[in-house]
């Protein structure tokens, strides 16, 4: 069973940066999408960014220009670079592969 492990969350001030990592326990196929989702308590999980292959990416509007998703297939890892973080970015962030596989989540807190 493939497992996804996220890391890199934490506490940051508004305007700061964090880089999240998601590593798969086994080789993944780049033709299938890997994505980052976020979820606030009591709300639905929403797609933040997704990458398919090496260069095909898409982002939700609220993070365009601030977040960048990349992948390193040799390391079975996808990254989410988050810059200029805002209070509203505070959420639990989850990694997803091929729709059906989820990580346990990592918490991002933006606070002054």
N, C-alpha and C positions, 0 to 999 in steps of 0.2 A: 504494500500500500504506500503510495507516494505521500510524503509529508512535506509541508512547507513551514519553515521557521522564519519568523520576522524578527528584526532587531533594529535598533537605532532610534526608537522613540525616546521622548524625554520632555523636559521642561525648557522652554525657550521664551525669550522676550519678544514682543511684537517687532517685526522687522528682521528677526533672526532667521537662522537656517538650521535644517536638520537633513540628514540623509538616512532614509530607511533602506534596509536590505531584506530580501526574501530569498532564502536558499532552499532548493528542492533536494530531497533525500536521494534522488536518482535522476538519471539523465532525462531531460525534457526535450520535447520537439518544438523547435522554434516556430513551426507553422501554426501551432496553437497559441492562442493569446494568453499572456500573463497580464494581470491587472492589479491595480491597487484600488481598494474601496475604503470608504470610511463610514462610520456609524456613530451617531450621537445616541445617548440613552433615550429610549422610547420612540426612536425614529427608524425609518427604513435605511438599510445599507445602500449607499450610492456609489456609483463608479466615479473614480477620480481620474485615473489614467490607465491606459492599456497599450501594450506593445505586442505586435505580431511580427514574427520574423525578426529582423535586426533593426529595421528603420521605420516600419509602419506604426505610427503612434496616434493616439487621440486622447483628448483631455476634456474634462468638463469645463464649461466656460469660466467658472469662478477661479480656476487655478492656471489658466492659460497665461504664459509669460512668466509664471513664478515657479511652476513645478516642471521637472524633466524626468521622464522615465527612460531608463536604459537597461540593457541586459548584457550579461556576460555568459554566453551559453557554455563556454568551457568550464565555468564554475557553477553552472546551473543556478545562477543568481540574477535577480532583477532588482534594480535600485529605483528609488524615488528621491530625487533631490528636490527639496522644498526650500525655496528662498522667499524672503520678504513675507514671513508668516504673519498671519492676522489672527485676532481673537477667534474669529469664526472658523478657523482651521482646526480648532481644538476638537479632537474626536479620537476614537479608536480606529486604527488603520489596519486593514486586513489585506493579505495577499491572496490572489486567486489564480488558479491555473486551469485552463480548458473548461471553465465553467463549474466543474464539480469538486475541485479540491480547494480547501481553505486552510490558511494558517490560523494560529490562535489569536493573532492580533497584537498590536503594539500601541501604546498610548502616546498621543501627542498632546501636550498641554502648552498653551500660549498664554502667558500671564506676565504682567509687569510687577 
